[in-house]
Amino acid sequence: MSLTNRTLARRTAASLAALLVALPLATADAKSLRWARSGDALTLDPHSQNEGPTHNLLHQIYDTLVWRHYKGDLKAGLATSWKITADPTVWEFKLRSGVKFHDGAAFDAEDVVFSFQRAMQQNADMKGLLTSVETVTKVDETTVHVKTKGPNPLLPNYLTNIYIMDKEWSEKNQTVNVQDFKAKGDNYAVRNANGTGPYVLVSREQDVKTELKRNDNFWGKGEYPVGATTISYLTIKSDATRLAALLSGEVDFVQDVPVQDIQRLEANKDLRVNYGPENRTIFLGMNVALPELTTSNVKGKNPFGDKRVRQALNMVVDREGIKRAVMRGQSVSAGVIAPPFVNGYTKELDALPKLDLTAAKKLLADAGYPQGFEVTLHCPNDRYINDERICQAVAAMMAKIDVKVNVLAQGKAKHFQLIQQNPPETEFFLLGWGVPTYDSHYIFSFLYNTRSGKLGTWNATGYSNPEIDKMIDSLTGETDEAKRNGTIAKIWNTLSDEAIYIPLHHQTLAYAMKKDWDIATSPQNSVLMKLFAPK
């Protein structure tokens, strides 16, 4: 064994030993679940951050009016039914009776009204899901009316991650206002929770471990398996340590499986590996609006502001090479930042640009950069599958046309703050985007809309097109499906030509677990443990 490998082995063993001290001892109780992920939820505040791993944990604790099954269909949650009323701008939601919060308080319509209003606050990242909502009104204890600014036939699709809080609990604990995550704000709900969901929060140590216990008063008891009596939700950033914990039996379920280890896990008779496509695309974003890039050696102008530069970079990224060498075949190369699940996606949009170094160099020269330029690429190292390695591969590819990319990788909490700050504090970045609504509007409103208030909250590119903004806005009120889809197609045609983002791939998923569990992959990569029980 080489010195490097021996050192790595010792560090891995030491890290695993330290982790296992913190883990509960293995017992004969097969209903306990020790669940490991590479990154933790950013916060427990239900309306602060619209981010995948955050939703992943919150869905165990809180409920929504409607939720999406891993097979794709919408299901009744705290609402038992929903419909458009005689007024096409008003949705009526009938609420489930007899539901209790974890502290024993009764759930009713006031909690829904409060939660929607809280999720629409300025500091709430969830506000982008509710831009079409004008008012939320209690009709009676079990009926709520949601009035939109125009007819919105897709409103329920936007509610699958709008968690319902107890109004009285929030007022009692001075957490009426949403955590200001960008300003590193704090409140009681960041580390404490009181939902109606299948699991109750027992303890929380950010980026280490969250302990949950089964809610024996859960309204879905008997309807759903809710098979784990306790859950230890563990953050294990190191791939080697996370897999070692699974192989040693100290962890039952790993949600983020390193692609390079899949074959080894499949060969283990005591383990199960489940696969599935994810409703998420990984891509690069460029700040096109700045007059000058602060991380570039070019002064007085912004190379990204020239479409020819963006097109050149797009055609030197070898997506199939990333799929083969970095992702070990566990990705689908992408030509658009919309996954195939999404309304508005077409194979034509998803066609890959032709790799052409000669043409790319000419485009750079025509734009005034015959010697290339330098720029910093910000990248997370604990959010997406092989995220830092993807960035390193991209840097090597762009070097072929003399664009020097300096990769700066860090944890997702810091990385996302760079993107969400207004103005953004990154000029070139990696991001992944899932689409819980299964509709292109969700991509447009968050990633392309001019950043202003509730809109464009993840648009760190500076891109602003008033005509596109108007078309995006029209989508929430258009009831003619054919006309609406025509507008979506028109928007995509314009945006694809602009090349503000460089699509890399649609992510695929692999979950690994002990043989007595069979946890299906979810396109949202958000596991609802209420649906599973050990065999």
C-alpha positions, 0 to 999 in steps of 0.5 A, a space after each residue: 500500500 502506498 504512503 498516500 493510501 495508508 494515510 487515507 486509510 488511517 484517516 478514514 478509520 479514525 473518522 469512522 471511529 469518532 463517528 461511531 462513538 456518537 452513534 447509538 449502539 446497535 440493538 435487536 430492534 429492527 425498527 430503528 433506522 440509522 440514515 446517513 447523508 453527505 449534507 444536512 438540512 440547512 435549517 429546521 425553519 419550515 419556510 426559510 430555505 427551498 433546498 432539497 436536503 432541507 425538505 428531505 428532513 422537514 417532510 419527516 416532521 411537518 405536513 403539507 396540504 398536499 404531497 407528492 408520492 415517489 411515483 409522481 402523483 399528488 396525494 391528500 395531506 392536511 387537505 382531504 380535497 381541493 377544487 376551484 370554486 365558481 370564482 376561477 381565481 379561488 381554490 377551496 381546500 377542505 382540511 383534515 379533522 382531528 389532527 394534532 400537532 406534536 405538542 397536542 394542539 389542534 390543527 385548524 384553518 388558522 394554522 394554514 392561513 398563518 403558515 401561508 402568510 409566513 411562507 410569503 414573507 420577504 425573508 422566506 425562500 418559499 415565497 417564490 412558490 406562492 407568487 400567484 397567491 393574493 390572499 388566504 382566508 379561513 372560511 371555517 375551521 376546516 375550510 380555507 380559500 386561496 385567492 390567486 391574482 388570476 386563474 392558476 390551475 396548477 396551484 396545488 403543484 406548488 404546495 407540496 413543500 409549503 409546511 404547516 406550522 402551529 400559529 400559537 406555538 410560533 407566537 409563543 416562541 417568537 418565531 412568527 417571522 422567518 429566519 433570515 438565512 442570508 443574513 445568518 439570522 436565527 429564531 426558535 424554529 431553526 433548531 426546534 420543531 412542532 409539526 403534525 408529521 409522522 416523526 417528532 423531533 427529539 434532538 438536533 445537532 446541526 451537521 452532525 445528527 438529528 434524532 426523531 421518534 415516531 409520532 404515535 398520534 400521527 393522523 396517517 397511522 394505519 394508512 401508512 406503514 411508518 415502520 421506523 420507531 426511531 430515526 437517527 439522521 446523520 451527516 457524514 460528509 466523507 464518502 469513505 466514512 459513510 460507506 464504511 459505516 454502512 458496510 460495518 452495519 453501523 448505518 442502515 441506509 445511505 441516501 447519497 451513494 458514491 457512484 464509484 462504490 456502487 458495484 462493490 455494494 451490489 456485490 454485498 449479499 447483505 445490502 440492497 441498492 435501489 436506482 432511479 432517475 432524479 427530477 434534477 439537472 446539474 448546470 453552471 451559471 454565469 453572471 452576465 450583468 456585471 460590468 467587470 468580473 472581480 475574479 478575472 484577469 480581464 479588466 473593464 469588461 465582462 467576458 460572460 456578457 458576450 453570448 459568443 463567450 458563453 456559447 464557446 464554453 458550452 461547446 467545450 464541456 464534454 458531458 459524455 466525458 463527465 458521465 463516463 469518468 466522473 459519474 461512472 455512467 450514473 447521469 444523463 447528459 443534458 442540453 437544457 436545465 429542465 429534467 425530462 419529468 417537466 412539462 415543457 421539456 423536449 428532446 430537441 431542447 435537450 440535444 447536446 451541443 457539438 464538441 468543437 474546440 476549433 469553433 470555440 476558440 474562434 468564438 473567443 477570438 471574435 469576442 476579443 479574448 484570443 488568449 482566453 481569460 481567468 475566472 473563479 468557479 464556485 462549487 459545493 462539495 457536499 450537495 450533489 453527486 461528485 459536485 467538486 469533481 465535476 467542477 474540476 473536470 469542467 476546469 480541465 476542459 475549459 483550459 483547452 481553449 485557454 480559459 483558466 478556471 480556478 475551482 473554489 469548493 466549499 460546503 453548501 451552506 456557504 455556497 448557496 449564500 453566495 448565490 442567494 445574496 442580492 447582489 450575488 457574490 459569485 460570478 461563475 457557479 455550479 448549481 442543481 435544480 429540482 422541479 417539485 411542480 413538474 412544470 417549467 414555470 418553476 425553473 423560469 420564475 426562480 432561475 431566469 426571472 429578473 431578481 426582484 422581491 419574490 421573483 428570481 431568488 436563485 437567479 445569480 446570473 443578473 439576466 433580465 429580460 422584461 419580455 420574458 418576465 411578462 411571459 413567465 408571469 402569464 403562465 400562472 394565469 393561463 387556463 388554456 393548456 395549448 396556449 400555455 404550452 406554446 408560451 413555455 416553448 417560446 420562452 425555452 427557445 429564447 432562453 436556450 439561445 441566450 446560453 445563460 446557463 451551461 447544462 451538464 446532466 440530469 442526475 440519477 440516484 442510487 440508495 444503498 441499505 441493509 437487506 431488511 429495508 427496501 426504500 424506493 428512490 424518489 425523483 425529488 430525492 426526498 424520502 418520505 419514511 412514513 411509506 416504508 417499513 423493514 421486512 
